Amino acid sequence: MTNRVTTAMVLAAGLGTRMRPLTDTMPKPLVPLCGKPLLDHVLDRLAAGGITRAVVNVHHFAEQIEARLAGRTRPAIAISDERGVLLDTGGGVVKALPLLGEAPFLIHNSDSVWVEGIGSNIARLVAAFDADRMDSLLLLARGAESLGYDGHGDFLMAPDGTLTRRGEGGEAPFAFTGVSIAHPRLFEDASQGRFSLNVLWDRAIAEGRLFGLCLDGVWMHVGTPQSVEDAESWMRRAASA
């Protein structure tokens, strides 16, 4: 089995409730950002980072996403259909495993947005993944340097890159950007049905096999209509600077 990462799972099946009213008539992945759907931003970035194939799961307004992806070749697209039941992040990946193959693969939220620093963060993440040591490698952003993020952080990172959770009521410097690489063994003995990837990450943390990489650039937390406007304003200013 090769450990080269060339396939991605794009999580596009959510209801997008916090993005209403924009998601009353379209799925969140098709909400436009600077004139281009969030999903196209993701897929273009994946292609630029060397990903050749993407599995996209669908549920809410699934037919709109399928129509948007029809004919796309970079990356090549496969659909994982979740119309029957919404499976959350972990369950969605488990359902798609037969489409993802036996090599490690990238997992990318459909609303993860950033402005690159030097080079491709996707390519950096792929290059940093060590299948012998890691069950999963998460792309993290410094919360204090991110646009629209007002949370308390998700992870602490040791000098060797291993991750631990912030304690309850505590603070952590790193926020999860919605992008990671997973080895298929992360899903060994995983349950069928609805569950979060956090369940598997906690198991990997306990075994010292969850790692992080800090994003080079500016990450944007895009979860509401206002945050879309804020991201667009920042991107326009950055482009004209």
N, C-alpha and C positions, 0 to 999 in steps of 0.2 A: 504493500500500500504506500502510495506517495504521501508525503506530508506537505506538499506544495498547495497553497491556498489559492484557488482559482474560481471558487463558487461562493455565492452569497445568498443568505436568506434575508429577504426584505419584509419586515413586519408591517403589513398594510391593512390589517383586518379590523382595527379598532373602530369604535363608534365615534370618537372625536367629540365627546359631549362638551368639553371645555371650549371647543372652537365654535360652538353655536353662536350666532345663527348661520355662520358660513357653511356648516355641515348639515344644515336642514335639507339641502338639495344636492349635495355632493359629498363624497368621502373626504376625510381630512387629507389623505395623500395627494389629492388633486387641488387643494387650496393653492392659489397662485402666490408666489413670492417673487417680486420683481418680474412679473409677467410669465413666469414658468412654474408649473406645478411642483410642489415639494418633492413628489416622487421622481420627477425628471432630474431635479437637482441631485438626488441620491444616486440614481442610476448613472448619470453622467460622471459623477465623482467616482463611482465604482469602476466604470470603464477606464477612466483616466488612471486609476490606481492598479490596473492590471487584472481586474476581475472579468472573466469572460462569460460567466453564466450566472443568472440570478433567479432564484425561486421566490415568487411573490405570493403571499397568502392574501385571500380576499374574503370579505364578509359584507360589510356595510357598503351599499351601492356597488356591489361587486362588478356588475356589468359595465359600469362607467370605467373602472380601472382596467378591465379586460379590453375594452375598446381603445383606451389610451395606449395600451401596451402592444396592441396588434401590429405586427410587422416590425417590431423593434428587434435589432440584431446585435447591438453593442450596449450592454451585454445581451446574450441570448436569454430569452425569458421562458420560464415554466411557471404554471399557476398551481398553487395549493389551495383547493376550494374549501372554505370554512363556512359556506352559506348555512349549513345545517345547525352549527353550534359554534359559538365564539370560545376559543380555547386558551386565551391569554398567551403570554410570550413563550413560556415553557411548553405548554401543550401544543401550541402552533408549530413549534420547531419539531416536536416529536412526530406529529402527523406528517410533516414534510420530509422526515429522514429518508424515506425511500427515494426521494427526488434529489437529495443532497449528496449522495454517494458516501464513500468510506473515508475520504480524506478530511482533514480539518476544514472548516468553512467559516466564513464571516457572517455575522448577524448584525443587521442594520435597521434601526427604527426608521420609518418613512418620514419622520418629522425632524430628524437630526440635521442641523444646519450649522455650518461654520465657514469662516473665511480662512483659507490656507495661509500658513506661514511660508516657509521655504520648502517647496516640494509637496508631495502628496502624503497626507496623513494615513490614507489607506495603505499605500505602499510601505510606509514606515511601520505600520502595525503588522503587516504581513511579514516584513523582514525581521521583526523583533520576536515573532512567535517561535517558541522552542517546544516542539511536540514532546520531547523527553521530560521536560520539567513542568509544563503547563497543561492544565485541563482547559483553562480559558484565560484569555488576555483581553482586558478591557481598556478601551480608549477613554481617558479621563481628562477633564478640564479643571483648571483652578477656578473655583466658584467665584472668588473675588475679582477675577479678570474676565468673567463671562458676561454677556449681554442678557439682561432680563432674568438672571437667576438670583432668587432671594431665599434659597433654601439654606440648610445648615451643613451641606456636604454629605457625601455618602461613604467615602472610604479614606482610610489612612494608608500610606504606602511606605514600606520599609526601604532601606537603601538598595536591597536586592530586587525590588519591584513587587514583592509579595504584598497582598492587600488584607486589611482587616476592616471590619465595620466600625463606624463611630459609635460610641456608647450612647445609650438613651439619654436624651437631654444635652448631649455634647455637641461639639463642632468638629468638622473634618475639612481639610483643605480641598479635597478633590470631589467633583461631581461626575457621575456617569453620563457620558454623552449620548448613550443609546447605540453604541457601536462596540462590537467585540469579535474575537475569534474563539471558536469552540472546537475542541477535539471531540469526535463522536463518543469517546468513552465517558464524557461528561454526562451523557444521557443513558448510560447503562443502568438498568433497573428503574428508570424513570417511569412514573405512572402515566397511564393514558388519561385523556380528558383534560380539564382546565386546571392549569397551575402556572405559577410564575417562575421565570428563570432564577429568581432569588433563592428558591429552594435548593437548586443545584449549586449555585455560587456558595451558599453557606456550607455545603458539604465540601466543596473544593477548598474553602478557607480553612476548614478544620484539618484538611490534609496538606496544607501548605502549597496548594497547586492553583490558586487564583492570583493572577498578576495584573499589573497595570502599566500603561504607557501614557505619559502626559501629552496632550494635543499641542501641536505647534501652530498657533493661530488664535483666532477669536471664535469661541463657541457661542451660539445663540440659542437660548431656551425659548422655543416657539411653541406655545401651547394654547394661546388665546388670540382672538382677533387683534387686540391691542399689541400683542407681542409680534405679530406679523408686520404691523405698521412700523413698530420700532426697529425691527430687523431690516426692513426695506430702507428706512431713513439712514441707518448706519451703513448699509451696503452702498447706498448712493454716495454718501459722504466719503467713504473709503475709496470708491472708484474715481472720484474727482480730485482726490488729494494728490 
